[in-house]
Amino acid sequence: MQYPLNFFRYPLDLPPSTAGSFGELRGAHFHSGLDFKTNQRIGYPVHAAYDGYVSRLRVQFGGFGHAIYITHPNGYTTVYGHVKSFTPAMEKLIRDEQYRQQSYEVDFKLDPLQLMVCQGEVIAMSGNEGASAGPHLHFEIRDTQTEETINPQLFGLTIPDKVPPSITAIGIYHLDGNPFSENTKRQFFAVRGSNGNYHLTNPQVINLNGQIGFGISTTDMTSASANHNGIYSCELKLDGVTVYTFAVERFAFDQTHAINAYIDYPELMKTHRWMQKCFILPGSKISLYPQSINRGIVNFNDGAIHDVEYVVKDAAGNTSTLTLKVKSGHTESSLSTIKAAGNLFHYDQKNEFANDKVKVVIMPGNLYDDVNFTYKMLPKRPGAFSATHSIHNRFTPIHDNYELWIKPDSNIGKYADKAVIVSTDGAMAGGTYQDGYIKGQPHAFGDFFIKLDTIPPVVVPINIKPNADLSAAKRIFFRMSDNLSGIKSYAGKIDGEWVLMEWDYKTKILSYCFNTDIAAGKHIFELTVTDSKNNSKYFTAAFNR
């Protein structure tokens, strides 16, 4: 698809350099934009990439922290994340919405004529807000209608780059007609080379027979940065014919978790190796695969010698290649199916498992391939209100979530509304009492059991105590935490009126910033913090201003 060039300007007046590329592999998602570097500092002016109107403003605890969305007349919307501060007009709109909702976190849309901007206009100052690993500007271009995010470099917002991608290893997967899993036979080969030309460390003709999938470990750098970023595309060719293509042009946000279908997820869980599969799992619905033949799976059965070529490119067109010689077997491999004691779950069907202690429901679209589902009951853990239930294993990814119903011990009684489902690695899956079970929605397989959360959050005042003199203080500070179900809400009041409190993602400090509404004299401060099981902690203190 062609995109308009020389239409958008860069959002910063700095030489373009990126810490993260579009489509780069991240934990549980593809990176959705470009991360422009800001010299490890905050406070650079952020400019509107083109004329338009501010269509959405967002403040959140994690994620982008502070974000601006500008809709443009050409059918695209730009997004600016992790900014430190907004224009005064935006600040007022945000503050009014926070007080209207009585919430620090707000996410709201604006009318087209409410806040219009021109190309180059300063809309914010760059920052490090939210779930950011360091000062930078996260920048996206989205399709306004579909909300798909698109690679900004396709619009001409290029990064100086004469460095071809690097290839460090390849993988070969013996699929033999079975679904891909942690039990799939793998072979990994080290790679050597530079300047776009790569080969196996120990060149050889590889003997293969039956249905084979290939993989690759590859990253990219630009001329402007030493960061190891993601590639733009990877092609797999068999005797000169392209059988598989991956390209990071655009994707929808409900697809981004399918990164776990793109990578060798079991290998990542076991060894932390990022191996990118060059074949497509049947349940992976994502637009980053523009082309394939037989989902990229090659059947070697003709006894001939074949050339298998990887062609890896970055967004600037720099190319790296690696070619293998493969000696094909003479016969079809047996197309066996999974044979095990578990239940065969199909990726495109609703799947259910139940006994008198547990129920599992997985809806269509949440598995990437057929799965031989396994279950076993493990011994009860100290303090638990159920046995521990081993739900399949941690090497099979789930796209969204699934339903897990666990029967609690009979003595749970009046505490059923305090029950939560937790995994042995500490993940919380929620929990509501329903039909004699505790129902949760985990995002991963693992070992789960029921615990009770009857303990309120912990609130630790930092600079306020009864009758404190805060006449010179700019803020009131607290630390807060919760032992299990997590903090659901917090509310601060001064003299009975709700006040805005900010919870910083990095420091985990909750604070109130004094404004001109608080006159000199004696005041009463109150703070109520509530967790997801409605356990509350209340703090109050008089102070002098």
N, C-alpha and C positions, 0 to 999 in steps of 0.2 A: 504494500500500500504506500502511496506517495503522501507525504506530509508537507505543509507549507514551510519553505525555508526562508530564513532572514525575516521572519515575522516577529518572533519573540526576542527580547534582549536578555542578556544574562542578569540574574537578580542581584548580583553584587558587582561593585566596581573594583574587583580584584582580579589578577590574572587567574583564569579558570583552572582550578586544581581540585581533584576529588579524593575523598577518603572512602567513598563507596559508590559502586556503579549500579546502574539499573539492572534488575534481575539477578544481582549477586546473591550467592547462597548465604542465607542467615538461618539461625535456629528457628525451625518450624515455619519459615516463610521466605519467599523471594523478596529482595529489596525493591521497594516500589518507586524509587526515584534516584536522583543524584545527590550525594552528600558533598556540597561545596565546602572546601576548607576555608577557615577564617583566621589563619595564622595563630591558632590555639588561643584566640582572644574572643571576647564578646564585644558587641557595641558597634559593629559596622552597619551602615545604612543598607536596608533591604529595599529593592526597587520593584515596582510592578513591572512584570515582563511585557505587558501590553495594556492598551486601554480596556476598560471593562468596569464591572461593579463588584464590590465585596459581597459575595453571596452566602458566605458562612463564616462564623467565628467559633473557635473552640478553645476551651481551657480544660485540661485534664491532668490527673495526678501523674500518670506515666505517658506512654505513647509520644506524641509530638509535643506534649506540654502545652505550649501556646501555638496555635496555628491559624493561618489566614487562607481563605479560599476566594479566588477572584475568577469570575466567569467572564469570558471574552466573546465578542460578537462572531468569531470564526468557528464556534462550535467546541471550543476547548476551555478547560478550567485549569488554572495554575494553583498550586498549593505550596505554602511556605511554612515549614515546621521548625520547632525548637527556638522560636524567636524569643528575645528577652522582653521586649516591650512593644506596644502598639502605638499608633497615632492617638492623640487625645480624643478624637471622635470615636475611634474604636474602643478605647479604654472606657469611655462613658457608657457605650452600648453594652459592653461586657459587664461592667459594674452594676448597671441597672438590672441586667438579666440575672446576675448572681443574687442580688437582693430580692428580686421577684421570686426566684426559685428557692431562695435561702439555701444556696449550694455553691461551693467553690467551683466544682466541675459543671461547666455549661457547654452546650453544643447547639447552636441555633442558626437559622437561616435568616437572610435579610431580603428585603424587597429590591427589585432592580434599580429603582431610583433613589434608594435610601443612602447609599455611600458609593459614589462613582469615583473612579481613579483614572489617571492618564499614564501612559507608558513612561517609565522612568521615575514616577512619583515615589517618594520615600513612604513606605507603608509600615515599617517596623525597624527595630534594631536587632541584629543577629544575636543569638544567645546560645544557651546550653540547657534549656528547660526540658523537663520530661525525661523519658528513658533514652538519654543521650550519653554516649561514652566520652564526649569532649565537645568543646565549642565547634559548631558548624551550622550550616543552613541546609536543611533537607528540602529539596525542590522537586515538584512533580508537575507533569502535564497530563491531564485526564480528559477523556472524551466526555463532554458535558452530558450527553444523552445516556450513554451506557455506564458511565463512571469507571470504565476501564482506565487503568493507568498505562501511559505510553512512554517509550524511551525518549527522553528529551534530546538526545543526540541526533535523532532522526529529524528534528526540526532545525538543525544547524547549530545547536548549542554544543559544539564539539569541544573536546579537551585535547590539547596538544599531545600527539601520540604517534611515535614512530617505532614503538616496541611491540613486537609480535607476542602473542600468548606463549606461555611456557607449558610444557607437558612433562609431568613427573612420573606417571605410571599409567598402565592400562590394565583392564580387567577382562576376563573371559568367563562367561557364565554358562554352565551346561544345564540347560532348561529341560530337555528331554520330555517335553509335553506337560510338565508339571507346573503348577503355579509357582511364582517366585517367592522364596522364603529364606529364612536363616539357614535352612538345610540345603539350599541350592549349592551345588559344587562350584567353587570359585578357583580361578588361577589369576594371580597378579604378577605382572612383569615390570621391572624397573626400566626407566627410559633415560637416555642421554641425548644431548644435543644442545643447540643454541641457534639464535637468529632465524627461527622459523623452521629449522631442519632437525627432525628428531628420529631416533631409531631405538630399538631395544638395546639395553646394556649388553646383553649376550645375544646377538643376532642369530636366529634359527628359523627353520621351517617348523611351524606348530601343527601338530596332528590333531584334527578335530573331527568329530563325527556327530551327526544328529542336529537337533535344534540348539543353536548357540546365540547368546546375546553378548554384546560387547560393552565395555565401560571405559572411562577415561578420568584421570585426575589432572586438572588443568586450571590455571589461573592467568590473570593478565595484569600488566602494569601500564601506566602511561608515561609519557616523557616528563610530565609535571609532578609526579608523585612516586614515592617508593612503595606505596600501599599495594598489597596484592588484592586485586579486585576480581570480579567475575568476567567471564568471556561474553561475547555477543552471540556467537553461533558455533555449532559443531555439526559437521556432516560425517556420516559413515558411508563409505563407498565400497561396493563389491565389484571388482573387475571394472572399475570406472563408472558404475551405475550407482547413483545415490539411493540408499535404502532407508535412510533415517536423517532427519534434520531437526535440530533444536535451535530456536532463535528467540532472543529476548526482545521482541517488538512491543507487545502489549499483553496485559492479562487483567482479569477481573479479580477483585479482592476475595470473593468466595472461592477462588481457585488456589490461592497462595499457599495453603497448607499442603497442596499436592506436591510441594518440594520433596516431601517424604516418599512420594512415589517416583520422583525423578532421580534422587540419590539412592545409593545402596544403603538403605536405612539400617538393616541388621549389622552391616559392617561398621557404620558410624557408631551404633550403640556398643559394639564389642571393642573396637580399636580406635575410635575417633578419626578414622580415615574418611575423607570426603571423596568418594568415588561416584562419578556421574554416569548413570546408566545410559547407554545408547540404544535402548529399546524401551517400548512403552507398555506399561502395565494396562490391562484391559479396562480397569476402573478409573484410570487417571484422565479426568476431563479437564484439560487445560489447553489454552490457545498458544502455548509456546512450542507446540509440535506442528509446524505447518505442513509437514510431508513425511510419509513413511510408506514402506512396502512391507506388509506382514508385520506391522508394528516394530520394524527394525530387526526382527528375529530372522537369522539366516539358517537354512537347512543344508548342512554339508553331507552329501551322500553320493556324490558322483565319482569319487576317486581321483579327481583332478587337483591341480595346484591353483590356488586363487590368490589374488591380491586384495587385501583389506586395507583401506586407507582412511585415516582420520584427517579431516580438514577443519581446523579451529581458527576462528576469526574474532577480532575485537571490533568495536563500533567504528573505528577508523579504517577498517579494511586490512589491517596487518594480519598476515596469515602464517600459521604453523601447520606442518603436515608430518604424518608418521605413517609408514606403510609396513604391513606384515605379509609374510608369505604363509599361507595356510594349506596344508595337505589334507584334502577331504577324505573321509572314510568312504567305504563302498556300499554301505547299507543304511537304510532308515533306522534311526534309533527307535527303540520301543516307546510308543507314546503312552507311557503308564500314567495312571492317576495316583493321587495321594492314597496310600494305604496305611491307616493307623487307627487307633482305638477311638479317636475323637470324632466329632461331627463335621462334615464337610459343609462349610458356609460359602455361599455363592455371593460374589461381589455385587451382582445386580438384583438381588432378592432381599426380602426381609428375612432375617435370621433370628431364631430364638433358641435358647437353651434354658431348661428349668429342672430343678429337683425340689425337694421339700425345704431347702435352706436358701436357695438363691435362684434368681431369674436374670437372664441377659437378653436384651433386645437390641439388635443392630439393624438400622433401616438401610434401604438401598442407597448406594452412593457413598457410604462411609468406609467401605473396604476397597482397596485398589486391585485386589486379585482374590481368587478363591483362597480360602483359608481352612486348614484342618484344625478346627477349634478344639482346644483341650481345656479341661477343668480338673482341679483336685482340691480337696479340703485339707487345710493345714491346721496344726494345733492352735488353740486359742492363746492369744497374747495377753500378758498381764494388763489389767485395767480395761480390757475389751468387753463389749457386750454382744459378741458373736464370735463364731469361729473365724479363722482367716481363710478367705476364698481366693484361690489362685485362678485368675481369669485369663486364660491363654498365656501369652508371654510378652515381654517388653520389646521383642524384636519385630513385631507387626504393628505398623502405624495405623491410626484411625484418622480419617479426614476431619471429622467434626467432633462428635461425642456419641455415646450410646447409653442406653438405660441399664442400670445395675440395681437390682432389688435384692436386699439381704434381709433375712428373717432375724430379728433381734432375740436376745435371751428373754425368757418369760418375765424376768424380774425388772425389765426396763420400766414398766409401769408408767407412773406419772412423768417420767423423764423422756418420754418418746419424742417430745418436741425439741429436746436438746440433743438429739442424736445426729451424728454426722458419719459419713462414710469416708475413711481415710485409707491411703495406701501405705505399705510398709516403707516406702521411700519418702513419706511425708506429704505427698500431694493430697489436697482436699477435693472431694468429689461432691460436696454438698450433702443434702439429706433432708427429706420430708417424710413424715409418717403417712403411709397410705396402704390400706387393705392388709394390715398386719405386717407390712414390710417397711424398711427404711429404703427410700428410693433416691439414688444419686445419678449423676451424669458425668462419668469420667471421660477424659480426653485421651486416655491411653490405657492399654491393658496392663495388668500387674496383680499384686496381691492386696486384697482389701478386707477391711473389718470395720466394725462399728465402735465408735467412742462417743462419750458424752461431753458436751461443752457446757458446763455450768459455771465457769469462771469468767467474771467480767474482764474487760480490757484493763491494762495497766496504764495509768496516767501519771506522769512524773513532771511536776512543774519545775521549770528551770530558773526563772527570775521573778516568780510571784509567790508570795506567801501571805497569810493574814496580816492586814494593815501595812502592806509593803508600800514604800515610797517609790512610785514610778514616775515622778514628775520629769525626770530626765530621760526616761526610757523611750525608745522609738517603737518597740514591739514587746509583746508578751509571748514567751516561748514555752513549749511543752514537748516532751517526748511521749509517744503512745505506742502501744503494741498489744497484740492479742495472742493467746497461747494456742488457738486451734482454728476456729471457723473463720477468723479474719474480721477486720474492722469493716462494718457496713456503713456507719454514718457517725458524724460528729457535729455538734452545734454549740457555738459560743454565744453568750449573751452578756451585755453590760447594762446594768440597771433594767433588766427585763427585756431589752431589745436585742434582736438577733444581730450579730456582727460577723463580718466576713473573716474566716480563718483559712490560711493557706497551709497545705501539707506538702512539704518539699520531698520530691521523689528520691533524691540522692542522700540527703541528710536524715530523712524521715522525721524532721522536726515540724511540728505544728505551730503556727504563729499567727498572732493578730497584730496588724500595723495600726498604730494610733492615728486618728485623723482629727480634723478640727471640730468634729461633733462632740468630742469628749472634753467637757469644760474642766477647769481647775476645781479641785474639791475631792470629796470622798465618793467612791463608786463601788458597786458590787459586780464582780466578774463570776460567771458560771460557765462550766463546760460539761457537756454530757457526751460520752463516747459509747457507742453501742456496737456489738459484734453481730455476726450473721445469725446467731441463735438468740438474739434479743437479750443478751446479758449486758447490763449498762453500768458504767462507772460515772459518778457525779463528783465534780470538784467545784468548790466555791471559795472565794476569798474577797474580803474588802481590800481596796487599795486607794492610795491617795495620788491625785494627779496634780 
